[in-house]
Amino acid sequence: MDKVRSDQSANSFALLDEDFFLLQTKAEDVLLDTVGLGRKMQEAFERHGEGMSSSVLWKALQPKR
């Protein structure tokens, strides 16, 4: 019985480790996208900030669906 429980624990930790690795990769992708969007917004503010509000710039930078 302890052998079965030990095997299940090892499998659970292996799955958890795999999930963490996949989650870490996704989190890094989201962070890079966020930094990229921030840079685009900063560039847009520098070019057009005098004539536009931040909400207008935000809408303009959103991906088209």
Gaussian input, Z-matrix of N, CA and C with variables (Angstrom, degrees):
# hf/3-21g

backbone

0 1
 N
 C     1     B1
 C     2     B2     1     A1
 N     3     B3     2     A2     1     D1
 C     4     B4     3     A3     2     D2
 C     5     B5     4     A4     3     D3
 N     6     B6     5     A5     4     D4
 C     7     B7     6     A6     5     D5
 C     8     B8     7     A7     6     D6
 N     9     B9     8     A8     7     D7
 C    10    B10     9     A9     8     D8
 C    11    B11    10    A10     9     D9
 N    12    B12    11    A11    10    D10
 C    13    B13    12    A12    11    D11
 C    14    B14    13    A13    12    D12
 N    15    B15    14    A14    13    D13
 C    16    B16    15    A15    14    D14
 C    17    B17    16    A16    15    D15
 N    18    B18    17    A17    16    D16
 C    19    B19    18    A18    17    D17
 C    20    B20    19    A19    18    D18
 N    21    B21    20    A20    19    D19
 C    22    B22    21    A21    20    D20
 C    23    B23    22    A22    21    D21
 N    24    B24    23    A23    22    D22
 C    25    B25    24    A24    23    D23
 C    26    B26    25    A25    24    D24
 N    27    B27    26    A26    25    D25
 C    28    B28    27    A27    26    D26
 C    29    B29    28    A28    27    D27
 N    30    B30    29    A29    28    D28
 C    31    B31    30    A30    29    D29
 C    32    B32    31    A31    30    D30
 N    33    B33    32    A32    31    D31
 C    34    B34    33    A33    32    D32
 C    35    B35    34    A34    33    D33
 N    36    B36    35    A35    34    D34
 C    37    B37    36    A36    35    D35
 C    38    B38    37    A37    36    D36
 N    39    B39    38    A38    37    D37
 C    40    B40    39    A39    38    D38
 C    41    B41    40    A40    39    D39
 N    42    B42    41    A41    40    D40
 C    43    B43    42    A42    41    D41
 C    44    B44    43    A43    42    D42
 N    45    B45    44    A44    43    D43
 C    46    B46    45    A45    44    D44
 C    47    B47    46    A46    45    D45
 N    48    B48    47    A47    46    D46
 C    49    B49    48    A48    47    D47
 C    50    B50    49    A49    48    D48
 N    51    B51    50    A50    49    D49
 C    52    B52    51    A51    50    D50
 C    53    B53    52    A52    51    D51
 N    54    B54    53    A53    52    D52
 C    55    B55    54    A54    53    D53
 C    56    B56    55    A55    54    D54
 N    57    B57    56    A56    55    D55
 C    58    B58    57    A57    56    D56
 C    59    B59    58    A58    57    D57
 N    60    B60    59    A59    58    D58
 C    61    B61    60    A60    59    D59
 C    62    B62    61    A61    60    D60
 N    63    B63    62    A62    61    D61
 C    64    B64    63    A63    62    D62
 C    65    B65    64    A64    63    D63
 N    66    B66    65    A65    64    D64
 C    67    B67    66    A66    65    D65
 C    68    B68    67    A67    66    D66
 N    69    B69    68    A68    67    D67
 C    70    B70    69    A69    68    D68
 C    71    B71    70    A70    69    D69
 N    72    B72    71    A71    70    D70
 C    73    B73    72    A72    71    D71
 C    74    B74    73    A73    72    D72
 N    75    B75    74    A74    73    D73
 C    76    B76    75    A75    74    D74
 C    77    B77    76    A76    75    D75
 N    78    B78    77    A77    76    D76
 C    79    B79    78    A78    77    D77
 C    80    B80    79    A79    78    D78
 N    81    B81    80    A80    79    D79
 C    82    B82    81    A81    80    D80
 C    83    B83    82    A82    81    D81
 N    84    B84    83    A83    82    D82
 C    85    B85    84    A84    83    D83
 C    86    B86    85    A85    84    D84
 N    87    B87    86    A86    85    D85
 C    88    B88    87    A87    86    D86
 C    89    B89    88    A88    87    D87
 N    90    B90    89    A89    88    D88
 C    91    B91    90    A90    89    D89
 C    92    B92    91    A91    90    D90
 N    93    B93    92    A92    91    D91
 C    94    B94    93    A93    92    D92
 C    95    B95    94    A94    93    D93
 N    96    B96    95    A95    94    D94
 C    97    B97    96    A96    95    D95
 C    98    B98    97    A97    96    D96
 N    99    B99    98    A98    97    D97
 C   100   B100    99    A99    98    D98
 C   101   B101   100   A100    99    D99
 N   102   B102   101   A101   100   D100
 C   103   B103   102   A102   101   D101
 C   104   B104   103   A103   102   D102
 N   105   B105   104   A104   103   D103
 C   106   B106   105   A105   104   D104
 C   107   B107   106   A106   105   D105
 N   108   B108   107   A107   106   D106
 C   109   B109   108   A108   107   D107
 C   110   B110   109   A109   108   D108
 N   111   B111   110   A110   109   D109
 C   112   B112   111   A111   110   D110
 C   113   B113   112   A112   111   D111
 N   114   B114   113   A113   112   D112
 C   115   B115   114   A114   113   D113
 C   116   B116   115   A115   114   D114
 N   117   B117   116   A116   115   D115
 C   118   B118   117   A117   116   D116
 C   119   B119   118   A118   117   D117
 N   120   B120   119   A119   118   D118
 C   121   B121   120   A120   119   D119
 C   122   B122   121   A121   120   D120
 N   123   B123   122   A122   121   D121
 C   124   B124   123   A123   122   D122
 C   125   B125   124   A124   123   D123
 N   126   B126   125   A125   124   D124
 C   127   B127   126   A126   125   D125
 C   128   B128   127   A127   126   D126
 N   129   B129   128   A128   127   D127
 C   130   B130   129   A129   128   D128
 C   131   B131   130   A130   129   D129
 N   132   B132   131   A131   130   D130
 C   133   B133   132   A132   131   D131
 C   134   B134   133   A133   132   D132
 N   135   B135   134   A134   133   D133
 C   136   B136   135   A135   134   D134
 C   137   B137   136   A136   135   D135
 N   138   B138   137   A137   136   D136
 C   139   B139   138   A138   137   D137
 C   140   B140   139   A139   138   D138
 N   141   B141   140   A140   139   D139
 C   142   B142   141   A141   140   D140
 C   143   B143   142   A142   141   D141
 N   144   B144   143   A143   142   D142
 C   145   B145   144   A144   143   D143
 C   146   B146   145   A145   144   D144
 N   147   B147   146   A146   145   D145
 C   148   B148   147   A147   146   D146
 C   149   B149   148   A148   147   D147
 N   150   B150   149   A149   148   D148
 C   151   B151   150   A150   149   D149
 C   152   B152   151   A151   150   D150
 N   153   B153   152   A152   151   D151
 C   154   B154   153   A153   152   D152
 C   155   B155   154   A154   153   D153
 N   156   B156   155   A155   154   D154
 C   157   B157   156   A156   155   D155
 C   158   B158   157   A157   156   D156
 N   159   B159   158   A158   157   D157
 C   160   B160   159   A159   158   D158
 C   161   B161   160   A160   159   D159
 N   162   B162   161   A161   160   D160
 C   163   B163   162   A162   161   D161
 C   164   B164   163   A163   162   D162
 N   165   B165   164   A164   163   D163
 C   166   B166   165   A165   164   D164
 C   167   B167   166   A166   165   D165
 N   168   B168   167   A167   166   D166
 C   169   B169   168   A168   167   D167
 C   170   B170   169   A169   168   D168
 N   171   B171   170   A170   169   D169
 C   172   B172   171   A171   170   D170
 C   173   B173   172   A172   171   D171
 N   174   B174   173   A173   172   D172
 C   175   B175   174   A174   173   D173
 C   176   B176   175   A175   174   D174
 N   177   B177   176   A176   175   D175
 C   178   B178   177   A177   176   D176
 C   179   B179   178   A178   177   D177
 N   180   B180   179   A179   178   D178
 C   181   B181   180   A180   179   D179
 C   182   B182   181   A181   180   D180
 N   183   B183   182   A182   181   D181
 C   184   B184   183   A183   182   D182
 C   185   B185   184   A184   183   D183
 N   186   B186   185   A185   184   D184
 C   187   B187   186   A186   185   D185
 C   188   B188   187   A187   186   D186
 N   189   B189   188   A188   187   D187
 C   190   B190   189   A189   188   D188
 C   191   B191   190   A190   189   D189
 N   192   B192   191   A191   190   D190
 C   193   B193   192   A192   191   D191
 C   194   B194   193   A193   192   D192

   B1=1.4460
   B2=1.5242
   B3=1.3198
   B4=1.4575
   B5=1.5197
   B6=1.3210
   B7=1.4706
   B8=1.5253
   B9=1.3199
   B10=1.4658
   B11=1.5283
   B12=1.3001
   B13=1.4590
   B14=1.5290
   B15=1.3130
   B16=1.4623
   B17=1.5260
   B18=1.3391
   B19=1.4662
   B20=1.5232
   B21=1.3220
   B22=1.4614
   B23=1.5272
   B24=1.3223
   B25=1.4600
   B26=1.5225
   B27=1.3201
   B28=1.4624
   B29=1.5232
   B30=1.3401
   B31=1.4631
   B32=1.5231
   B33=1.3191
   B34=1.4625
   B35=1.5210
   B36=1.3256
   B37=1.4596
   B38=1.5235
   B39=1.3118
   B40=1.4660
   B41=1.5274
   B42=1.3257
   B43=1.4672
   B44=1.5200
   B45=1.3091
   B46=1.4588
   B47=1.5256
   B48=1.3173
   B49=1.4590
   B50=1.5191
   B51=1.3298
   B52=1.4677
   B53=1.5309
   B54=1.3261
   B55=1.4676
   B56=1.5312
   B57=1.3258
   B58=1.4584
   B59=1.5256
   B60=1.3199
   B61=1.4624
   B62=1.5251
   B63=1.3356
   B64=1.4656
   B65=1.5225
   B66=1.3227
   B67=1.4577
   B68=1.5280
   B69=1.3169
   B70=1.4626
   B71=1.5254
   B72=1.3209
   B73=1.4550
   B74=1.5269
   B75=1.3387
   B76=1.4726
   B77=1.5221
   B78=1.3223
   B79=1.4598
   B80=1.5305
   B81=1.3099
   B82=1.4640
   B83=1.5204
   B84=1.3315
   B85=1.4705
   B86=1.5281
   B87=1.3294
   B88=1.4651
   B89=1.5311
   B90=1.3131
   B91=1.4607
   B92=1.5273
   B93=1.3273
   B94=1.4633
   B95=1.5273
   B96=1.3323
   B97=1.4658
   B98=1.5256
   B99=1.3227
   B100=1.4596
   B101=1.5206
   B102=1.3277
   B103=1.4593
   B104=1.5246
   B105=1.3142
   B106=1.4678
   B107=1.5170
   B108=1.3321
   B109=1.4501
   B110=1.5274
   B111=1.3140
   B112=1.4642
   B113=1.5208
   B114=1.3069
   B115=1.4688
   B116=1.5261
   B117=1.3414
   B118=1.4654
   B119=1.5244
   B120=1.3300
   B121=1.4613
   B122=1.5213
   B123=1.3222
   B124=1.4603
   B125=1.5270
   B126=1.3281
   B127=1.4652
   B128=1.5295
   B129=1.3288
   B130=1.4660
   B131=1.5269
   B132=1.3350
   B133=1.4639
   B134=1.5234
   B135=1.3355
   B136=1.4618
   B137=1.5297
   B138=1.3309
   B139=1.4614
   B140=1.5248
   B141=1.3416
   B142=1.4637
   B143=1.5264
   B144=1.2928
   B145=1.4586
   B146=1.5114
   B147=1.3171
   B148=1.4604
   B149=1.5316
   B150=1.3311
   B151=1.4539
   B152=1.5081
   B153=1.3408
   B154=1.4668
   B155=1.5161
   B156=1.3103
   B157=1.4587
   B158=1.5252
   B159=1.3076
   B160=1.4657
   B161=1.5207
   B162=1.3340
   B163=1.4639
   B164=1.5239
   B165=1.3168
   B166=1.4605
   B167=1.5257
   B168=1.3229
   B169=1.4644
   B170=1.5188
   B171=1.3184
   B172=1.4658
   B173=1.5259
   B174=1.3225
   B175=1.4702
   B176=1.5258
   B177=1.3053
   B178=1.4578
   B179=1.5262
   B180=1.3227
   B181=1.4567
   B182=1.5246
   B183=1.3125
   B184=1.4655
   B185=1.5264
   B186=1.3386
   B187=1.4729
   B188=1.5195
   B189=1.2989
   B190=1.4648
   B191=1.5134
   B192=1.3278
   B193=1.4746
   B194=1.4834
   A1=110.64
   A2=117.47
   A3=120.11
   A4=111.47
   A5=117.30
   A6=121.54
   A7=110.31
   A8=117.10
   A9=121.71
   A10=109.87
   A11=116.69
   A12=121.33
   A13=110.71
   A14=116.95
   A15=121.63
   A16=111.07
   A17=116.68
   A18=120.95
   A19=111.11
   A20=116.79
   A21=120.68
   A22=110.75
   A23=116.93
   A24=120.78
   A25=110.48
   A26=117.22
   A27=120.85
   A28=110.33
   A29=116.61
   A30=120.29
   A31=111.68
   A32=116.73
   A33=120.70
   A34=110.81
   A35=116.49
   A36=119.74
   A37=111.36
   A38=117.14
   A39=120.40
   A40=110.10
   A41=117.10
   A42=120.57
   A43=111.41
   A44=116.80
   A45=121.20
   A46=110.52
   A47=116.51
   A48=121.01
   A49=110.44
   A50=117.01
   A51=121.20
   A52=110.31
   A53=116.66
   A54=120.27
   A55=110.86
   A56=116.84
   A57=120.67
   A58=110.79
   A59=117.11
   A60=121.10
   A61=110.11
   A62=117.31
   A63=121.10
   A64=111.49
   A65=116.26
   A66=120.70
   A67=110.96
   A68=116.71
   A69=120.87
   A70=110.15
   A71=117.44
   A72=121.59
   A73=110.69
   A74=116.47
   A75=120.62
   A76=110.99
   A77=117.32
   A78=120.94
   A79=110.82
   A80=117.27
   A81=120.36
   A82=110.84
   A83=117.73
   A84=121.54
   A85=110.73
   A86=116.53
   A87=120.89
   A88=109.83
   A89=116.73
   A90=120.47
   A91=110.90
   A92=117.40
   A93=120.46
   A94=111.08
   A95=117.42
   A96=120.63
   A97=111.04
   A98=116.30
   A99=121.09
   A100=110.93
   A101=116.72
   A102=120.91
   A103=109.82
   A104=116.70
   A105=120.64
   A106=111.70
   A107=117.57
   A108=121.12
   A109=110.60
   A110=116.73
   A111=120.53
   A112=111.70
   A113=116.23
   A114=119.95
   A115=111.04
   A116=116.39
   A117=119.90
   A118=110.57
   A119=116.11
   A120=119.47
   A121=111.31
   A122=116.69
   A123=120.12
   A124=110.36
   A125=116.98
   A126=120.45
   A127=110.69
   A128=116.30
   A129=119.90
   A130=110.94
   A131=117.42
   A132=120.27
   A133=110.90
   A134=115.98
   A135=119.28
   A136=111.22
   A137=117.28
   A138=120.88
   A139=112.98
   A140=116.31
   A141=119.31
   A142=113.53
   A143=117.65
   A144=121.45
   A145=115.15
   A146=117.24
   A147=118.84
   A148=111.95
   A149=116.89
   A150=119.50
   A151=115.60
   A152=118.45
   A153=120.31
   A154=111.28
   A155=114.82
   A156=119.17
   A157=108.95
   A158=117.16
   A159=121.10
   A160=111.44
   A161=118.44
   A162=120.11
   A163=111.00
   A164=117.52
   A165=121.06
   A166=109.80
   A167=116.66
   A168=120.43
   A169=110.78
   A170=117.23
   A171=121.16
   A172=110.29
   A173=117.05
   A174=120.93
   A175=110.69
   A176=117.28
   A177=120.96
   A178=111.78
   A179=117.64
   A180=121.43
   A181=113.57
   A182=117.24
   A183=120.07
   A184=110.13
   A185=116.52
   A186=119.25
   A187=111.02
   A188=114.73
   A189=120.23
   A190=109.28
   A191=117.77
   A192=121.09
   A193=111.53
   D1=-41.97
   D2=178.97
   D3=-66.01
   D4=-31.67
   D5=177.59
   D6=-63.89
   D7=-42.35
   D8=178.79
   D9=-64.55
   D10=-45.60
   D11=179.88
   D12=-63.39
   D13=-39.48
   D14=178.23
   D15=-64.29
   D16=-42.78
   D17=177.90
   D18=-63.71
   D19=-40.90
   D20=179.25
   D21=-64.63
   D22=-39.55
   D23=178.81
   D24=-65.08
   D25=-42.78
   D26=179.37
   D27=-62.96
   D28=-42.46
   D29=177.30
   D30=-64.28
   D31=-40.55
   D32=179.53
   D33=-62.82
   D34=-43.70
   D35=179.08
   D36=-66.55
   D37=-36.88
   D38=178.28
   D39=-64.91
   D40=-43.12
   D41=177.89
   D42=-66.29
   D43=-39.82
   D44=178.12
   D45=-63.42
   D46=-42.58
   D47=178.70
   D48=-63.13
   D49=-41.62
   D50=178.73
   D51=-65.61
   D52=-43.78
   D53=178.05
   D54=-60.90
   D55=-41.80
   D56=179.43
   D57=-62.72
   D58=-42.17
   D59=179.37
   D60=-61.54
   D61=-45.54
   D62=179.44
   D63=-65.56
   D64=-40.24
   D65=178.62
   D66=-65.50
   D67=-39.84
   D68=179.36
   D69=-62.32
   D70=-42.18
   D71=178.70
   D72=-62.40
   D73=-45.33
   D74=178.41
   D75=-62.94
   D76=-41.75
   D77=-179.97
   D78=-63.18
   D79=-39.44
   D80=177.39
   D81=-65.02
   D82=-39.15
   D83=177.21
   D84=-62.12
   D85=-44.60
   D86=179.73
   D87=-63.69
   D88=-42.28
   D89=179.62
   D90=-62.44
   D91=-43.80
   D92=178.72
   D93=-64.14
   D94=-40.14
   D95=176.14
   D96=-62.34
   D97=-41.06
   D98=-179.64
   D99=-65.08
   D100=-43.86
   D101=177.70
   D102=-62.94
   D103=-41.88
   D104=178.51
   D105=-62.07
   D106=-42.47
   D107=177.89
   D108=-65.00
   D109=-40.01
   D110=177.62
   D111=-61.25
   D112=-40.73
   D113=177.93
   D114=-65.21
   D115=-42.57
   D116=177.92
   D117=-60.94
   D118=-43.08
   D119=179.67
   D120=-64.58
   D121=-42.11
   D122=179.65
   D123=-62.17
   D124=-43.75
   D125=178.46
   D126=-62.97
   D127=-41.23
   D128=179.10
   D129=-65.19
   D130=-41.31
   D131=176.59
   D132=-60.08
   D133=-42.56
   D134=-178.74
   D135=-65.08
   D136=-36.35
   D137=-178.53
   D138=-81.18
   D139=-40.29
   D140=-168.73
   D141=-126.59
   D142=9.21
   D143=-171.81
   D144=-59.91
   D145=-30.99
   D146=-177.09
   D147=-67.77
   D148=-33.57
   D149=-174.24
   D150=-102.00
   D151=-5.23
   D152=-175.96
   D153=-129.20
   D154=149.41
   D155=174.03
   D156=-84.44
   D157=164.46
   D158=-179.17
   D159=-64.57
   D160=-32.72
   D161=-179.68
   D162=-67.55
   D163=-35.59
   D164=177.50
   D165=-66.89
   D166=-43.56
   D167=178.11
   D168=-63.55
   D169=-41.09
   D170=-179.91
   D171=-60.51
   D172=-45.58
   D173=179.60
   D174=-64.42
   D175=-38.02
   D176=-178.90
   D177=-67.69
   D178=-29.31
   D179=-177.60
   D180=-86.43
   D181=-10.43
   D182=-178.77
   D183=-70.35
   D184=141.51
   D185=177.46
   D186=-62.50
   D187=143.73
   D188=178.41
   D189=-77.14
   D190=136.10
   D191=-179.75
   D192=-112.81

